[in-house]
Protein backbone atom coordinates (compact mmCIF):
# COMPACT_ATOMS: atom_id res chain seq x y z
CA UNK A 1 0.00 0.00 0.00
CA UNK A 2 2.68 2.50 1.03
CA UNK A 3 4.90 1.52 -1.90
CA UNK A 4 2.00 2.11 -4.30
CA UNK A 5 1.34 5.52 -2.75
CA UNK A 6 5.02 6.44 -3.07
CA UNK A 7 5.08 5.35 -6.71
CA UNK A 8 2.10 7.60 -7.51
CA UNK A 9 4.02 10.63 -6.24
CA UNK A 10 6.52 10.18 -9.08
CA UNK A 11 9.30 12.01 -7.23
CA UNK A 12 12.11 12.63 -9.71
CA UNK A 13 14.78 13.61 -7.18
CA UNK A 14 14.13 12.45 -3.59
CA UNK A 15 17.42 13.96 -2.45
CA UNK A 16 16.39 17.50 -3.42
CA UNK A 17 14.85 18.36 -0.02
CA UNK A 18 13.49 16.93 3.21
CA UNK A 19 9.88 16.75 2.04
CA UNK A 20 10.69 14.83 -1.14
CA UNK A 21 12.95 12.44 0.77
CA UNK A 22 10.33 11.84 3.46
CA UNK A 23 7.56 11.13 0.99
CA UNK A 24 9.82 8.75 -0.92
CA UNK A 25 10.28 6.88 2.39
CA UNK A 26 6.76 6.70 3.82
CA UNK A 27 4.31 8.32 1.40
CA UNK A 28 2.42 11.60 1.71
CA UNK A 29 -0.17 10.54 4.32
CA UNK A 30 2.37 9.42 6.92
CA UNK A 31 4.62 12.35 6.05
CA UNK A 32 1.85 14.85 6.76
CA UNK A 33 0.76 13.00 9.92
CA UNK A 34 4.13 12.50 11.58
CA UNK A 35 6.86 14.53 9.88
CA UNK A 36 5.62 17.76 8.30
CA UNK A 37 4.29 19.50 11.43
CA UNK A 38 7.09 18.33 13.69
CA UNK A 39 9.74 19.42 11.20
CA UNK A 40 8.11 22.82 10.73
CA UNK A 41 8.22 23.38 14.50
CA UNK A 42 11.72 21.99 14.94
CA UNK A 43 13.29 24.11 12.19
CA UNK A 44 10.75 26.92 11.61
CA UNK A 45 11.25 26.35 7.91
CA UNK A 46 9.26 24.84 5.10
CA UNK A 47 10.47 21.20 4.81
CA UNK A 48 10.96 21.86 1.09
CA UNK A 49 13.81 24.20 2.01
CA UNK A 50 15.63 21.77 4.32
CA UNK A 51 18.32 19.31 3.16
CA UNK A 52 17.24 15.70 2.67
CA UNK A 53 19.95 14.25 4.92
CA UNK A 54 18.13 15.51 8.05
CA UNK A 55 15.41 12.89 7.63
CA UNK A 56 17.90 10.23 6.57
CA UNK A 57 18.89 9.86 10.24
CA UNK A 58 15.42 8.47 11.04
CA UNK A 59 15.15 4.68 10.59
CA UNK A 60 12.26 3.49 8.42
CA UNK A 61 11.13 -0.02 9.29
CA UNK A 62 8.35 -2.25 8.02
CA UNK A 63 8.13 -4.37 11.16
CA UNK A 64 7.31 -3.98 14.86
CA UNK A 65 10.82 -3.01 15.97
CA UNK A 66 10.21 0.26 17.86
CA UNK A 67 13.88 1.07 18.54
CA UNK A 68 15.26 4.34 17.22
CA UNK A 69 18.77 2.99 16.73
CA UNK A 70 19.89 -0.26 15.15
CA UNK A 71 23.10 -0.65 17.17
CA UNK A 72 23.87 -3.99 18.79
CA UNK A 73 24.16 -2.32 22.19
CA UNK A 74 22.40 0.73 23.59
CA UNK A 75 22.64 2.38 26.97
CA UNK A 76 23.76 5.22 29.17
CA UNK A 77 26.67 5.40 31.62
CA UNK A 78 25.47 3.76 34.82
CA UNK A 79 26.01 6.91 36.88
CA UNK A 80 25.44 9.45 34.09
CA UNK A 81 27.72 11.43 31.78
CA UNK A 82 28.68 14.01 34.41
CA UNK A 83 30.10 11.28 36.65
CA UNK A 84 31.91 9.74 33.68
CA UNK A 85 33.54 13.03 32.65
CA UNK A 86 34.50 13.84 36.24
CA UNK A 87 36.26 10.48 36.53
CA UNK A 88 38.16 11.17 33.30
CA UNK A 89 39.27 14.58 34.59
CA UNK A 90 40.29 13.23 37.99
CA UNK A 91 43.93 12.70 37.01
CA UNK A 92 47.04 14.47 38.37
CA UNK A 93 48.17 15.48 34.85
CA UNK A 94 44.83 17.09 33.97
CA UNK A 95 43.68 20.52 35.13
CA UNK A 96 40.40 22.08 34.11
CA UNK A 97 38.90 25.55 34.47
CA UNK A 98 35.15 26.14 34.50
CA UNK A 99 33.39 29.38 33.60
CA UNK A 100 36.36 30.27 31.39
CA UNK A 101 35.88 31.56 27.85
CA UNK A 102 38.50 30.22 25.46
CA UNK A 103 38.73 33.58 23.74
CA UNK A 104 39.52 35.34 27.01
CA UNK A 105 42.60 33.15 27.57
CA UNK A 106 43.55 32.44 23.98
CA UNK A 107 46.45 34.88 24.11
CA UNK A 108 47.95 32.94 27.03
CA UNK A 109 48.35 29.76 24.98
CA UNK A 110 51.93 29.41 23.79
CA UNK A 111 52.84 29.24 20.12
CA UNK A 112 53.09 25.67 18.93
CA UNK A 113 50.74 24.37 21.65
CA UNK A 114 48.28 21.82 20.33
CA UNK A 115 44.68 22.96 20.87
CA UNK A 116 41.54 20.86 20.48
CA UNK A 117 38.79 23.38 19.85
CA UNK A 118 35.17 22.23 20.21
CA UNK A 119 33.47 25.63 20.06
CA UNK A 120 31.67 27.15 17.06
CA UNK A 121 33.99 27.21 14.07
CA UNK A 122 32.65 30.56 12.85
CA UNK A 123 33.40 32.20 16.20
CA UNK A 124 36.98 30.91 16.12
CA UNK A 125 37.51 32.99 12.99
CA UNK A 126 35.60 35.97 14.43
CA UNK A 127 32.67 35.42 12.04
CA UNK A 128 34.81 36.52 9.11
CA UNK A 129 32.45 35.02 6.53
CA UNK A 130 29.24 35.45 8.54
CA UNK A 131 27.25 33.45 11.06
CA UNK A 132 26.42 29.79 10.65
CA UNK A 133 22.80 29.13 11.58
CA UNK A 134 21.89 26.89 14.51
CA UNK A 135 18.77 25.79 16.31
CA UNK A 136 18.66 25.96 20.09
CA UNK A 137 16.27 24.43 22.63
CA UNK A 138 14.36 25.70 25.64
CA UNK A 139 13.17 23.27 28.32
CA UNK A 140 10.20 23.80 30.61
CA UNK A 141 10.69 21.49 33.62
CA UNK A 142 7.56 20.27 35.40
CA UNK A 143 6.85 17.83 38.23
CA UNK A 144 3.67 15.79 37.94
CA UNK A 145 1.98 14.04 40.85
CA UNK A 146 1.90 10.66 39.16
CA UNK A 147 4.43 7.81 39.16
CA UNK A 148 4.29 7.55 35.37
CA UNK A 149 3.15 10.31 33.03
CA UNK A 150 3.63 8.91 29.53
CA UNK A 151 5.23 5.45 29.76
CA UNK A 152 8.23 6.39 27.61
CA UNK A 153 11.36 8.51 27.90
CA UNK A 154 10.41 10.69 24.91
CA UNK A 155 7.19 11.26 22.98
CA UNK A 156 7.12 13.54 19.94
CA UNK A 157 4.18 15.87 19.35
CA UNK A 158 3.91 16.22 15.59
CA UNK A 159 0.79 18.37 15.54
CA UNK A 160 1.42 22.09 14.98
CA UNK A 161 -1.19 23.07 17.60
CA UNK A 162 1.25 21.95 20.30
CA UNK A 163 3.95 24.64 20.70
CA UNK A 164 6.47 22.11 22.05
CA UNK A 165 8.08 19.39 19.95
CA UNK A 166 8.33 16.63 22.54
CA UNK A 167 8.07 15.70 26.21
CA UNK A 168 10.87 13.92 28.07
CA UNK A 169 10.23 11.76 31.13
CA UNK A 170 13.62 10.99 32.56
CA UNK A 171 12.87 7.99 34.77
CA UNK A 172 12.27 5.87 31.66
CA UNK A 173 15.89 6.36 30.57
CA UNK A 174 16.86 3.99 33.37
CA UNK A 175 14.39 1.09 33.42
CA UNK A 176 16.87 -0.86 35.55
CA UNK A 177 16.26 1.50 38.47
CA UNK A 178 13.42 1.28 40.97
CA UNK A 179 11.79 4.63 41.71
CA UNK A 180 9.87 4.73 44.97
CA UNK A 181 7.99 7.96 44.36
CA UNK A 182 4.52 9.10 43.39
CA UNK A 183 5.94 11.92 41.26
CA UNK A 184 7.77 12.20 37.96
CA UNK A 185 9.90 14.92 36.32
CA UNK A 186 9.10 16.07 32.79
CA UNK A 187 10.79 18.41 30.33
CA UNK A 188 8.77 20.08 27.60
CA UNK A 189 11.08 20.86 24.70
CA UNK A 190 10.74 23.96 22.52
CA UNK A 191 12.85 24.68 19.45
CA UNK A 192 13.87 28.08 18.10
CA UNK A 193 16.61 29.76 16.09
CA UNK A 194 19.78 30.32 18.11
CA UNK A 195 21.08 33.82 18.66
CA UNK A 196 24.77 34.53 19.17
CA UNK A 197 24.26 34.29 22.95
CA UNK A 198 22.36 30.98 22.93
CA UNK A 199 23.70 27.47 23.27
CA UNK A 200 23.67 25.97 19.75
CA UNK A 201 22.22 22.47 19.39
CA UNK A 202 21.46 21.58 15.76
CA UNK A 203 23.17 22.96 12.64
CA UNK A 204 20.58 24.23 10.15
CA UNK A 205 22.99 23.34 7.34
CA UNK A 206 21.14 25.23 4.61
CA UNK A 207 22.72 25.79 1.20
CA UNK A 208 23.93 29.20 2.36
CA UNK A 209 25.37 27.67 5.55
CA UNK A 210 27.27 25.03 3.58
CA UNK A 211 28.77 27.73 1.39
CA UNK A 212 29.99 29.67 4.44
CA UNK A 213 31.20 26.49 6.15
CA UNK A 214 33.38 25.60 3.17
CA UNK A 215 35.27 28.87 3.60
CA UNK A 216 35.75 28.32 7.33
CA UNK A 217 37.03 24.80 6.76
CA UNK A 218 39.59 26.15 4.30
CA UNK A 219 40.83 28.48 7.04
CA UNK A 220 40.79 25.63 9.56
CA UNK A 221 43.11 23.55 7.37
CA UNK A 222 45.75 26.26 7.78
CA UNK A 223 45.56 26.12 11.58
CA UNK A 224 48.29 23.51 12.05
CA UNK A 225 48.13 23.61 15.86
CA UNK A 226 44.34 23.54 16.20
CA UNK A 227 42.06 20.52 15.79
CA UNK A 228 38.38 21.33 15.31
CA UNK A 229 35.94 18.79 16.75
CA UNK A 230 32.52 18.12 18.20
CA UNK A 231 29.19 19.33 16.87
CA UNK A 232 30.22 22.97 17.04
CA UNK A 233 33.73 22.69 15.68
CA UNK A 234 32.69 20.50 12.76
CA UNK A 235 29.21 22.03 12.23
CA UNK A 236 27.70 18.54 12.13
CA UNK A 237 24.87 16.75 13.86
CA UNK A 238 26.50 14.10 16.03
CA UNK A 239 24.82 11.63 18.35
CA UNK A 240 26.76 10.92 21.53
CA UNK A 241 28.30 7.70 20.26
CA UNK A 242 29.32 9.46 17.05
CA UNK A 243 30.95 12.30 19.01
CA UNK A 244 32.90 9.83 21.14
CA UNK A 245 33.98 7.83 18.08
CA UNK A 246 35.07 11.05 16.35
CA UNK A 247 37.15 12.03 19.38
CA UNK A 248 38.94 8.67 19.41
CA UNK A 249 39.51 8.90 15.65
CA UNK A 250 41.02 12.38 15.88
CA UNK A 251 43.25 11.28 18.74
CA UNK A 252 44.59 8.29 16.81
CA UNK A 253 44.96 10.19 13.55
CA UNK A 254 46.03 13.68 14.59
CA UNK A 255 47.14 13.76 18.22
CA UNK A 256 48.77 10.49 19.30
CA UNK A 257 51.69 10.66 16.86
CA UNK A 258 52.39 14.29 17.68
CA UNK A 259 52.47 13.63 21.43
CA UNK A 260 54.81 10.69 20.93
CA UNK A 261 57.17 12.77 18.81
CA UNK A 262 57.24 15.52 21.44
CA UNK A 263 58.20 12.95 24.10
C-alpha positions, 0 to 999 in steps of 0.5 A, spaced: 500 500 500 505 504 502 509 503 496 503 504 491 502 511 494 510 512 493 510 510 486 504 515 484 508 521 487 513 520 481 518 524 485 524 525 480 529 527 485 528 524 492 534 527 495 532 534 493 529 536 499 526 533 506 519 533 504 521 529 497 525 524 501 520 523 506 515 522 501 519 517 498 520 513 504 513 513 507 508 516 502 504 523 503 499 521 508 504 518 513 509 524 512 503 529 513 501 525 519 508 524 523 513 529 519 511 535 516 508 539 522 514 536 527 519 538 522 516 545 521 516 546 528 523 543 529 526 548 524 521 553 523 522 552 515 518 549 510 520 542 509 521 543 502 527 548 504 531 543 508 536 538 506 534 531 505 539 528 509 536 531 516 530 525 515 535 520 513 537 519 520 530 516 522 530 509 521 524 506 516 522 499 518 516 495 516 516 491 522 514 492 529 521 493 531 520 500 535 527 502 537 530 508 534 537 505 533 539 499 530 546 498 534 547 492 537 548 495 544 544 501 547 545 504 553 547 510 558 553 510 563 550 507 569 552 513 573 550 518 568 555 522 563 557 528 568 560 522 573 563 519 567 567 526 565 568 527 572 572 520 573 576 522 566 578 529 569 580 526 575 587 525 574 594 528 576 596 530 569 589 534 567 587 541 570 580 544 568 577 551 568 570 552 569 566 558 567 572 560 562 571 563 555 576 560 550 577 567 547 579 570 554 585 566 555 587 564 547 592 569 548 595 565 554 596 559 549 603 558 547 605 558 540 606 551 537 601 548 543 596 543 540 589 545 541 583 541 540 577 546 539 570 544 540 566 551 540 563 554 534 567 554 528 565 561 525 566 564 532 573 561 532 575 565 525 571 571 528 565 570 524 569 573 518 564 570 513 558 570 517 554 566 522 552 559 521 545 558 523 543 553 529 537 551 532 537 551 540 532 548 545 528 551 551 526 546 556 520 547 561 521 542 567 515 540 570 513 535 576 507 531 575 503 528 581 503 521 578 508 515 578 508 515 570 506 520 566 507 517 559 510 510 559 516 512 555 522 517 555 520 521 549 514 522 545 514 527 539 508 531 538 507 532 531 501 536 531 502 544 529 497 546 535 502 543 540 507 549 541 512 544 544 516 538 539 516 533 545 516 531 552 521 527 556 520 523 562 527 521 565 525 515 569 524 511 563 531 512 561 533 507 566 528 502 566 533 498 571 532 502 576 526 502 581 523 509 583 519 509 589 515 515 588 509 518 586 511 523 582 515 524 575 519 529 572 518 532 565 521 536 560 517 540 555 522 541 549 521 547 545 525 549 538 527 556 536 533 559 532 539 560 536 542 567 537 549 569 538 548 568 545 544 561 545 547 554 546 547 551 539 544 544 538 542 543 531 546 545 525 541 548 520 545 546 514 542 550 509 545 551 502 547 558 504 550 555 511 554 550 507 557 555 502 559 559 508 562 552 512 566 551 506 570 557 507 571 556 514 574 549 513 579 552 508 581 556 514 581 551 519 586 547 514 591 552 515 591 552 523 596 547 524 596 547 531 588 547 532 584 541 531 576 542 530 571 537 533 565 536 536 558 538 533 560 545 534 567 545 531 565 540 525 558 544 524 555 537 524 549 533 527 553 528 532 549 523 536 553 521 543 556 515 540 558 518 534 561 524 538 565 519 542 567 515 536 570 522 532 574 524 538 577 517 538 579 517 531 582 524 531 586 522 537 589 516 533 589 520 527 592 527 529 594 527 536 597 520 538 603 521 533 604 528 535 604 527 542 609 521 541 614 525 537 614 531 542 616 525 548 
